[in-house]
Amino acid sequence: MNDPEELNQDTCLAIKGQMLNRLSEILQERLETANHAISETRLSLQGETKSSAGDKYETGRAMMQQELGKHEASRHSIMQQLQSLDHLKAKTTQKTIEQGTLVVSDVATFYLSFSFGSLHLAGNTVFVVSAMSPIGQLLVGKMRGDQFAFQGKLTKILFIC
């Protein structure tokens, strides 16, 4: 957050809402890309004709099948993330940090959901992390005002929502 000292519950919830919307948009874009890749790969598989060089044909088909499998696995993962996000959107504010909590510390801002990486919006960077990640495990169960050590630095939790 640009100035954590000016943060209040309404501001935190607004930032959380913007972050959730942007994360949802990105996942929808990724889902569209995965669906397109699946369609293209299936078309290529259908268009593949058997030639007199049988081994070459079989190798090409096998590679396309592997590629199709990767795209389908990616789509499945994205769909799981979208379902998780929908579930977390319905969560209300908590007193302790858990899945679906936006955590503002004196070092960084985190959102506990699934591993995604950093998300940049309106001059703020939010690290979207899993509760199972090392930082997530340190945060779960903590409250506003608590401190924790991560990578040799003592970090204070300024606000949660």
PyMOL commands that place a pseudoatom at each C-alpha (Angstrom):
pseudoatom trace, name=CA, resn=MET, resi=1, chain=A, elem=C, hetatm=0, pos=[0.000, 0.000, 0.000]
pseudoatom trace, name=CA, resn=ASN, resi=2, chain=A, elem=C, hetatm=0, pos=[1.256, 3.468, -0.760]
pseudoatom trace, name=CA, resn=ASP, resi=3, chain=A, elem=C, hetatm=0, pos=[0.792, 4.721, 2.825]
pseudoatom trace, name=CA, resn=PRO, resi=4, chain=A, elem=C, hetatm=0, pos=[-0.186, 1.981, 5.287]
pseudoatom trace, name=CA, resn=GLU, resi=5, chain=A, elem=C, hetatm=0, pos=[-0.762, 4.547, 8.033]
pseudoatom trace, name=CA, resn=GLU, resi=6, chain=A, elem=C, hetatm=0, pos=[-3.704, 6.009, 6.102]
pseudoatom trace, name=CA, resn=LEU, resi=7, chain=A, elem=C, hetatm=0, pos=[-5.247, 2.575, 5.622]
pseudoatom trace, name=CA, resn=ASN, resi=8, chain=A, elem=C, hetatm=0, pos=[-8.657, 1.871, 7.124]
pseudoatom trace, name=CA, resn=GLN, resi=9, chain=A, elem=C, hetatm=0, pos=[-11.160, -0.947, 6.742]
pseudoatom trace, name=CA, resn=ASP, resi=10, chain=A, elem=C, hetatm=0, pos=[-12.990, 0.692, 3.818]
pseudoatom trace, name=CA, resn=THR, resi=11, chain=A, elem=C, hetatm=0, pos=[-9.752, 1.412, 1.936]
pseudoatom trace, name=CA, resn=CYS, resi=12, chain=A, elem=C, hetatm=0, pos=[-8.473, -2.109, 2.585]
pseudoatom trace, name=CA, resn=LEU, resi=13, chain=A, elem=C, hetatm=0, pos=[-11.718, -3.656, 1.340]
pseudoatom trace, name=CA, resn=ALA, resi=14, chain=A, elem=C, hetatm=0, pos=[-11.677, -1.431, -1.765]
pseudoatom trace, name=CA, resn=ILE, resi=15, chain=A, elem=C, hetatm=0, pos=[-8.106, -2.479, -2.580]
pseudoatom trace, name=CA, resn=LYS, resi=16, chain=A, elem=C, hetatm=0, pos=[-9.013, -6.109, -1.928]
pseudoatom trace, name=CA, resn=GLY, resi=17, chain=A, elem=C, hetatm=0, pos=[-11.992, -5.798, -4.286]
pseudoatom trace, name=CA, resn=GLN, resi=18, chain=A, elem=C, hetatm=0, pos=[-9.848, -4.243, -7.034]
pseudoatom trace, name=CA, resn=MET, resi=19, chain=A, elem=C, hetatm=0, pos=[-7.221, -6.944, -6.556]
pseudoatom trace, name=CA, resn=LEU, resi=20, chain=A, elem=C, hetatm=0, pos=[-9.819, -9.742, -6.727]
pseudoatom trace, name=CA, resn=ASN, resi=21, chain=A, elem=C, hetatm=0, pos=[-11.361, -8.264, -9.881]
pseudoatom trace, name=CA, resn=ARG, resi=22, chain=A, elem=C, hetatm=0, pos=[-7.980, -7.912, -11.585]
pseudoatom trace, name=CA, resn=LEU, resi=23, chain=A, elem=C, hetatm=0, pos=[-6.941, -11.415, -10.566]
pseudoatom trace, name=CA, resn=SER, resi=24, chain=A, elem=C, hetatm=0, pos=[-10.214, -12.758, -11.955]
pseudoatom trace, name=CA, resn=GLU, resi=25, chain=A, elem=C, hetatm=0, pos=[-9.664, -10.870, -15.249]
pseudoatom trace, name=CA, resn=ILE, resi=26, chain=A, elem=C, hetatm=0, pos=[-6.156, -12.300, -15.614]
pseudoatom trace, name=CA, resn=LEU, resi=27, chain=A, elem=C, hetatm=0, pos=[-7.358, -15.832, -14.926]
pseudoatom trace, name=CA, resn=GLN, resi=28, chain=A, elem=C, hetatm=0, pos=[-10.209, -15.445, -17.445]
pseudoatom trace, name=CA, resn=GLU, resi=29, chain=A, elem=C, hetatm=0, pos=[-7.692, -14.270, -20.063]
pseudoatom trace, name=CA, resn=ARG, resi=30, chain=A, elem=C, hetatm=0, pos=[-5.482, -17.272, -19.299]
pseudoatom trace, name=CA, resn=LEU, resi=31, chain=A, elem=C, hetatm=0, pos=[-8.487, -19.579, -19.567]
pseudoatom trace, name=CA, resn=GLU, resi=32, chain=A, elem=C, hetatm=0, pos=[-9.358, -18.158, -22.986]
pseudoatom trace, name=CA, resn=THR, resi=33, chain=A, elem=C, hetatm=0, pos=[-5.761, -18.640, -24.114]
pseudoatom trace, name=CA, resn=ALA, resi=34, chain=A, elem=C, hetatm=0, pos=[-5.736, -22.248, -22.869]
pseudoatom trace, name=CA, resn=ASN, resi=35, chain=A, elem=C, hetatm=0, pos=[-9.075, -22.978, -24.564]
pseudoatom trace, name=CA, resn=HIS, resi=36, chain=A, elem=C, hetatm=0, pos=[-7.783, -21.515, -27.827]
pseudoatom trace, name=CA, resn=ALA, resi=37, chain=A, elem=C, hetatm=0, pos=[-4.585, -23.586, -27.622]
pseudoatom trace, name=CA, resn=ILE, resi=38, chain=A, elem=C, hetatm=0, pos=[-6.644, -26.725, -26.974]
pseudoatom trace, name=CA, resn=SER, resi=39, chain=A, elem=C, hetatm=0, pos=[-8.861, -26.005, -29.995]
pseudoatom trace, name=CA, resn=GLU, resi=40, chain=A, elem=C, hetatm=0, pos=[-5.873, -25.348, -32.243]
pseudoatom trace, name=CA, resn=THR, resi=41, chain=A, elem=C, hetatm=0, pos=[-4.090, -28.495, -31.105]
pseudoatom trace, name=CA, resn=ARG, resi=42, chain=A, elem=C, hetatm=0, pos=[-7.211, -30.609, -31.647]
pseudoatom trace, name=CA, resn=LEU, resi=43, chain=A, elem=C, hetatm=0, pos=[-7.579, -29.162, -35.155]
pseudoatom trace, name=CA, resn=SER, resi=44, chain=A, elem=C, hetatm=0, pos=[-3.964, -30.009, -35.885]
pseudoatom trace, name=CA, resn=LEU, resi=45, chain=A, elem=C, hetatm=0, pos=[-4.508, -33.550, -34.631]
pseudoatom trace, name=CA, resn=GLN, resi=46, chain=A, elem=C, hetatm=0, pos=[-7.557, -33.969, -36.846]
pseudoatom trace, name=CA, resn=GLY, resi=47, chain=A, elem=C, hetatm=0, pos=[-5.712, -32.562, -39.850]
pseudoatom trace, name=CA, resn=GLU, resi=48, chain=A, elem=C, hetatm=0, pos=[-2.768, -34.875, -39.417]
pseudoatom trace, name=CA, resn=THR, resi=49, chain=A, elem=C, hetatm=0, pos=[-2.914, -37.421, -42.233]
pseudoatom trace, name=CA, resn=LYS, resi=50, chain=A, elem=C, hetatm=0, pos=[-1.137, -40.711, -42.245]
pseudoatom trace, name=CA, resn=SER, resi=51, chain=A, elem=C, hetatm=0, pos=[1.804, -40.672, -44.591]
pseudoatom trace, name=CA, resn=SER, resi=52, chain=A, elem=C, hetatm=0, pos=[4.006, -43.437, -45.940]
pseudoatom trace, name=CA, resn=ALA, resi=53, chain=A, elem=C, hetatm=0, pos=[6.547, -42.458, -43.288]
pseudoatom trace, name=CA, resn=GLY, resi=54, chain=A, elem=C, hetatm=0, pos=[4.517, -44.138, -40.529]
pseudoatom trace, name=CA, resn=ASP, resi=55, chain=A, elem=C, hetatm=0, pos=[6.963, -43.559, -37.668]
pseudoatom trace, name=CA, resn=LYS, resi=56, chain=A, elem=C, hetatm=0, pos=[7.180, -39.856, -38.455]
pseudoatom trace, name=CA, resn=TYR, resi=57, chain=A, elem=C, hetatm=0, pos=[3.387, -39.637, -38.429]
pseudoatom trace, name=CA, resn=GLU, resi=58, chain=A, elem=C, hetatm=0, pos=[3.113, -41.470, -35.101]
pseudoatom trace, name=CA, resn=THR, resi=59, chain=A, elem=C, hetatm=0, pos=[5.833, -39.319, -33.504]
pseudoatom trace, name=CA, resn=GLY, resi=60, chain=A, elem=C, hetatm=0, pos=[4.105, -36.129, -34.651]
pseudoatom trace, name=CA, resn=ARG, resi=61, chain=A, elem=C, hetatm=0, pos=[0.756, -37.300, -33.304]
pseudoatom trace, name=CA, resn=ALA, resi=62, chain=A, elem=C, hetatm=0, pos=[2.325, -38.320, -29.992]
pseudoatom trace, name=CA, resn=MET, resi=63, chain=A, elem=C, hetatm=0, pos=[3.920, -34.882, -29.626]
pseudoatom trace, name=CA, resn=MET, resi=64, chain=A, elem=C, hetatm=0, pos=[0.601, -33.185, -30.386]
pseudoatom trace, name=CA, resn=GLN, resi=65, chain=A, elem=C, hetatm=0, pos=[-1.137, -35.421, -27.842]
pseudoatom trace, name=CA, resn=GLN, resi=66, chain=A, elem=C, hetatm=0, pos=[1.434, -34.401, -25.222]
pseudoatom trace, name=CA, resn=GLU, resi=67, chain=A, elem=C, hetatm=0, pos=[0.904, -30.753, -26.073]
pseudoatom trace, name=CA, resn=LEU, resi=68, chain=A, elem=C, hetatm=0, pos=[-2.864, -31.215, -25.831]
pseudoatom trace, name=CA, resn=GLY, resi=69, chain=A, elem=C, hetatm=0, pos=[-2.418, -32.838, -22.417]
pseudoatom trace, name=CA, resn=LYS, resi=70, chain=A, elem=C, hetatm=0, pos=[-0.348, -29.877, -21.189]
pseudoatom trace, name=CA, resn=HIS, resi=71, chain=A, elem=C, hetatm=0, pos=[-2.952, -27.373, -22.389]
pseudoatom trace, name=CA, resn=GLU, resi=72, chain=A, elem=C, hetatm=0, pos=[-5.770, -29.357, -20.771]
pseudoatom trace, name=CA, resn=ALA, resi=73, chain=A, elem=C, hetatm=0, pos=[-3.845, -29.563, -17.476]
pseudoatom trace, name=CA, resn=SER, resi=74, chain=A, elem=C, hetatm=0, pos=[-3.261, -25.811, -17.620]
pseudoatom trace, name=CA, resn=ARG, resi=75, chain=A, elem=C, hetatm=0, pos=[-6.972, -25.190, -18.256]
pseudoatom trace, name=CA, resn=HIS, resi=76, chain=A, elem=C, hetatm=0, pos=[-7.886, -27.457, -15.341]
pseudoatom trace, name=CA, resn=SER, resi=77, chain=A, elem=C, hetatm=0, pos=[-5.519, -25.584, -13.014]
pseudoatom trace, name=CA, resn=ILE, resi=78, chain=A, elem=C, hetatm=0, pos=[-6.895, -22.192, -14.092]
pseudoatom trace, name=CA, resn=MET, resi=79, chain=A, elem=C, hetatm=0, pos=[-10.471, -23.388, -13.578]
pseudoatom trace, name=CA, resn=GLN, resi=80, chain=A, elem=C, hetatm=0, pos=[-9.563, -24.542, -10.056]
pseudoatom trace, name=CA, resn=GLN, resi=81, chain=A, elem=C, hetatm=0, pos=[-8.040, -21.132, -9.325]
pseudoatom trace, name=CA, resn=LEU, resi=82, chain=A, elem=C, hetatm=0, pos=[-11.194, -19.390, -10.574]
pseudoatom trace, name=CA, resn=GLN, resi=83, chain=A, elem=C, hetatm=0, pos=[-13.375, -21.602, -8.375]
pseudoatom trace, name=CA, resn=SER, resi=84, chain=A, elem=C, hetatm=0, pos=[-11.132, -20.899, -5.399]
pseudoatom trace, name=CA, resn=LEU, resi=85, chain=A, elem=C, hetatm=0, pos=[-11.299, -17.182, -6.119]
pseudoatom trace, name=CA, resn=ASP, resi=86, chain=A, elem=C, hetatm=0, pos=[-15.114, -17.254, -6.292]
pseudoatom trace, name=CA, resn=HIS, resi=87, chain=A, elem=C, hetatm=0, pos=[-15.192, -19.027, -2.934]
pseudoatom trace, name=CA, resn=LEU, resi=88, chain=A, elem=C, hetatm=0, pos=[-12.790, -16.521, -1.372]
pseudoatom trace, name=CA, resn=LYS, resi=89, chain=A, elem=C, hetatm=0, pos=[-14.723, -13.507, -2.692]
pseudoatom trace, name=CA, resn=ALA, resi=90, chain=A, elem=C, hetatm=0, pos=[-17.622, -14.523, -0.470]
pseudoatom trace, name=CA, resn=LYS, resi=91, chain=A, elem=C, hetatm=0, pos=[-15.482, -14.435, 2.681]
pseudoatom trace, name=CA, resn=THR, resi=92, chain=A, elem=C, hetatm=0, pos=[-16.001, -11.657, 5.174]
pseudoatom trace, name=CA, resn=THR, resi=93, chain=A, elem=C, hetatm=0, pos=[-13.316, -9.930, 7.174]
pseudoatom trace, name=CA, resn=GLN, resi=94, chain=A, elem=C, hetatm=0, pos=[-11.490, -12.023, 9.739]
pseudoatom trace, name=CA, resn=LYS, resi=95, chain=A, elem=C, hetatm=0, pos=[-9.685, -11.186, 12.958]
pseudoatom trace, name=CA, resn=THR, resi=96, chain=A, elem=C, hetatm=0, pos=[-6.911, -13.661, 12.170]
pseudoatom trace, name=CA, resn=ILE, resi=97, chain=A, elem=C, hetatm=0, pos=[-5.152, -14.312, 8.892]
pseudoatom trace, name=CA, resn=GLU, resi=98, chain=A, elem=C, hetatm=0, pos=[-6.490, -17.212, 6.820]
pseudoatom trace, name=CA, resn=GLN, resi=99, chain=A, elem=C, hetatm=0, pos=[-7.296, -18.034, 3.189]
pseudoatom trace, name=CA, resn=GLY, resi=100, chain=A, elem=C, hetatm=0, pos=[-8.849, -14.958, 1.571]
pseudoatom trace, name=CA, resn=THR, resi=101, chain=A, elem=C, hetatm=0, pos=[-7.146, -12.393, 3.820]
pseudoatom trace, name=CA, resn=LEU, resi=102, chain=A, elem=C, hetatm=0, pos=[-5.365, -9.315, 2.495]
pseudoatom trace, name=CA, resn=VAL, resi=103, chain=A, elem=C, hetatm=0, pos=[-2.368, -8.644, 4.746]
pseudoatom trace, name=CA, resn=VAL, resi=104, chain=A, elem=C, hetatm=0, pos=[-0.614, -5.282, 4.818]
pseudoatom trace, name=CA, resn=SER, resi=105, chain=A, elem=C, hetatm=0, pos=[2.761, -5.392, 6.537]
pseudoatom trace, name=CA, resn=ASP, resi=106, chain=A, elem=C, hetatm=0, pos=[5.517, -2.831, 6.913]
pseudoatom trace, name=CA, resn=VAL, resi=107, chain=A, elem=C, hetatm=0, pos=[7.454, -4.698, 4.197]
pseudoatom trace, name=CA, resn=ALA, resi=108, chain=A, elem=C, hetatm=0, pos=[4.875, -5.909, 1.649]
pseudoatom trace, name=CA, resn=THR, resi=109, chain=A, elem=C, hetatm=0, pos=[1.219, -6.666, 0.988]
pseudoatom trace, name=CA, resn=PHE, resi=110, chain=A, elem=C, hetatm=0, pos=[0.057, -10.270, 0.661]
pseudoatom trace, name=CA, resn=TYR, resi=111, chain=A, elem=C, hetatm=0, pos=[-3.158, -11.972, -0.339]
pseudoatom trace, name=CA, resn=LEU, resi=112, chain=A, elem=C, hetatm=0, pos=[-3.561, -15.554, 0.845]
pseudoatom trace, name=CA, resn=SER, resi=113, chain=A, elem=C, hetatm=0, pos=[-5.240, -17.740, -1.735]
pseudoatom trace, name=CA, resn=PHE, resi=114, chain=A, elem=C, hetatm=0, pos=[-3.208, -19.744, -4.267]
pseudoatom trace, name=CA, resn=SER, resi=115, chain=A, elem=C, hetatm=0, pos=[0.281, -19.286, -5.635]
pseudoatom trace, name=CA, resn=PHE, resi=116, chain=A, elem=C, hetatm=0, pos=[0.109, -16.678, -8.365]
pseudoatom trace, name=CA, resn=GLY, resi=117, chain=A, elem=C, hetatm=0, pos=[2.981, -14.244, -7.931]
pseudoatom trace, name=CA, resn=SER, resi=118, chain=A, elem=C, hetatm=0, pos=[2.817, -10.481, -7.810]
pseudoatom trace, name=CA, resn=LEU, resi=119, chain=A, elem=C, hetatm=0, pos=[-0.100, -8.397, -8.970]
pseudoatom trace, name=CA, resn=HIS, resi=120, chain=A, elem=C, hetatm=0, pos=[0.369, -4.684, -9.690]
pseudoatom trace, name=CA, resn=LEU, resi=121, chain=A, elem=C, hetatm=0, pos=[-2.524, -2.259, -9.396]
pseudoatom trace, name=CA, resn=ALA, resi=122, chain=A, elem=C, hetatm=0, pos=[-2.793, 1.483, -8.796]
pseudoatom trace, name=CA, resn=GLY, resi=123, chain=A, elem=C, hetatm=0, pos=[0.828, 1.803, -7.702]
pseudoatom trace, name=CA, resn=ASN, resi=124, chain=A, elem=C, hetatm=0, pos=[0.560, -1.105, -5.264]
pseudoatom trace, name=CA, resn=THR, resi=125, chain=A, elem=C, hetatm=0, pos=[2.091, -4.545, -5.472]
pseudoatom trace, name=CA, resn=VAL, resi=126, chain=A, elem=C, hetatm=0, pos=[0.213, -7.426, -3.893]
pseudoatom trace, name=CA, resn=PHE, resi=127, chain=A, elem=C, hetatm=0, pos=[1.904, -10.809, -3.574]
pseudoatom trace, name=CA, resn=VAL, resi=128, chain=A, elem=C, hetatm=0, pos=[-0.715, -13.496, -4.121]
pseudoatom trace, name=CA, resn=VAL, resi=129, chain=A, elem=C, hetatm=0, pos=[0.533, -16.515, -2.183]
pseudoatom trace, name=CA, resn=SER, resi=130, chain=A, elem=C, hetatm=0, pos=[-0.703, -19.882, -1.010]
pseudoatom trace, name=CA, resn=ALA, resi=131, chain=A, elem=C, hetatm=0, pos=[-1.254, -20.520, 2.676]
pseudoatom trace, name=CA, resn=MET, resi=132, chain=A, elem=C, hetatm=0, pos=[1.063, -23.515, 2.152]
pseudoatom trace, name=CA, resn=SER, resi=133, chain=A, elem=C, hetatm=0, pos=[3.948, -21.334, 0.934]
pseudoatom trace, name=CA, resn=PRO, resi=134, chain=A, elem=C, hetatm=0, pos=[6.695, -20.446, 3.432]
pseudoatom trace, name=CA, resn=ILE, resi=135, chain=A, elem=C, hetatm=0, pos=[5.386, -16.877, 3.862]
pseudoatom trace, name=CA, resn=GLY, resi=136, chain=A, elem=C, hetatm=0, pos=[1.790, -18.116, 3.950]
pseudoatom trace, name=CA, resn=GLN, resi=137, chain=A, elem=C, hetatm=0, pos=[2.587, -20.558, 6.743]
pseudoatom trace, name=CA, resn=LEU, resi=138, chain=A, elem=C, hetatm=0, pos=[4.130, -17.720, 8.753]
pseudoatom trace, name=CA, resn=LEU, resi=139, chain=A, elem=C, hetatm=0, pos=[1.060, -15.510, 8.258]
pseudoatom trace, name=CA, resn=VAL, resi=140, chain=A, elem=C, hetatm=0, pos=[-1.784, -17.955, 8.942]
pseudoatom trace, name=CA, resn=GLY, resi=141, chain=A, elem=C, hetatm=0, pos=[-3.267, -17.417, 12.400]
pseudoatom trace, name=CA, resn=LYS, resi=142, chain=A, elem=C, hetatm=0, pos=[-1.536, -14.085, 13.007]
pseudoatom trace, name=CA, resn=MET, resi=143, chain=A, elem=C, hetatm=0, pos=[-3.423, -10.894, 13.860]
pseudoatom trace, name=CA, resn=ARG, resi=144, chain=A, elem=C, hetatm=0, pos=[-3.023, -7.190, 13.246]
pseudoatom trace, name=CA, resn=GLY, resi=145, chain=A, elem=C, hetatm=0, pos=[-0.013, -5.945, 15.214]
pseudoatom trace, name=CA, resn=ASP, resi=146, chain=A, elem=C, hetatm=0, pos=[1.727, -9.337, 15.301]
pseudoatom trace, name=CA, resn=GLN, resi=147, chain=A, elem=C, hetatm=0, pos=[5.280, -9.682, 14.047]
pseudoatom trace, name=CA, resn=PHE, resi=148, chain=A, elem=C, hetatm=0, pos=[7.066, -12.467, 12.215]
pseudoatom trace, name=CA, resn=ALA, resi=149, chain=A, elem=C, hetatm=0, pos=[10.568, -13.097, 10.897]
pseudoatom trace, name=CA, resn=PHE, resi=150, chain=A, elem=C, hetatm=0, pos=[11.003, -13.848, 7.208]
pseudoatom trace, name=CA, resn=GLN, resi=151, chain=A, elem=C, hetatm=0, pos=[14.322, -14.058, 5.383]
pseudoatom trace, name=CA, resn=GLY, resi=152, chain=A, elem=C, hetatm=0, pos=[16.083, -12.619, 8.404]
pseudoatom trace, name=CA, resn=LYS, resi=153, chain=A, elem=C, hetatm=0, pos=[13.837, -9.551, 8.663]
pseudoatom trace, name=CA, resn=LEU, resi=154, chain=A, elem=C, hetatm=0, pos=[11.322, -8.804, 11.393]
pseudoatom trace, name=CA, resn=THR, resi=155, chain=A, elem=C, hetatm=0, pos=[8.044, -7.776, 9.785]
pseudoatom trace, name=CA, resn=LYS, resi=156, chain=A, elem=C, hetatm=0, pos=[5.024, -6.212, 11.470]
pseudoatom trace, name=CA, resn=ILE, resi=157, chain=A, elem=C, hetatm=0, pos=[1.433, -6.805, 10.331]
pseudoatom trace, name=CA, resn=LEU, resi=158, chain=A, elem=C, hetatm=0, pos=[-0.169, -3.380, 10.021]
pseudoatom trace, name=CA, resn=PHE, resi=159, chain=A, elem=C, hetatm=0, pos=[-3.628, -4.282, 8.771]
pseudoatom trace, name=CA, resn=ILE, resi=160, chain=A, elem=C, hetatm=0, pos=[-5.721, -7.243, 7.649]
pseudoatom trace, name=CA, resn=CYS, resi=161, chain=A, elem=C, hetatm=0, pos=[-9.007, -7.461, 5.800]
for i in range(1, 161): cmd.bond("trace and resi %d" % i, "trace and resi %d" % (i + 1))
show_as sticks, trace
zoom trace
